[in-house]
């Protein structure tokens, strides 16, 4: 499953047409501040590493006779951090114009505080930790134990997700990405029989319940791990921010950025995956 977590879950949450790179336009100052305060350079690097880890799993499961040495190279190119940054900035640029600038300023003011920077650091660190499948399993086990033990932190994490409507945002993002992957796969002739747009849409909607379950499970265990060092008071302060107008404004901005990023990269992944599969069939 594509990861829609980490810093953008903590802060926000999230079709495959190409746009001119944002770097060719003059970026707004608030967009630049968003990039710096939320440490998005580090996040793009992590996302590239996650994509390669997932691609290795796909290669092992889908190409039993071994790869041709190109698959991981293609995935690395699709997820080049500079490309991810350009796509994210494209998505953010329009969304920034649509929110109250005071709300966005307040949100970034929060993340510029000691607590805000600590939260971002914890989210990034936890995301790096769960790159290891064994560590991810440990995080899931720890959350399950805490849930069975009625640990109050479980309720805090659940309220944090609810306060920003993060589950629905992430499910929508995951479904958009799944659909984009299917479009790319179809364009490259991956299906034995051509699939119409309506068929692809129906197929993705048929996966909605499983996608929701997977996203919720991953979010709960990941956020439980990420926020474990926080005091109850600090996490309550973060929940209040997430529920505020400023928190919701930032959620919309980040959701737009990551939706653009994930739909484009997922489309390209679907196209590349079908190309690889067809090459092996030949």
ABEGO torsion letter per residue (X at the ends): XBBBBEAAAAAAXXXABBBBBAAABBBBAAAAAAAAAAGAAAAAAAAAAAAAAAAAAAAAAABAAEBAGAAAAAAAAAABAAAAAAAAAAAAAAAAAABBAAAAAAAAAAAABAAAAAAAAAAAAAAAAAABAAAAAAAAAAAAAAAAAGBAAAAAAAAAAAAAGAAAAAAAAAAAAAAAAAAAAAAAGABABBBBAAAAAAAAAAAAAAAAAAAAAAAAAAAAAAAAABBAAAAAAAAAAAABAAAAAAAAAAAAAAAAAAAAAAAAAAAAAAAAAAAAAX
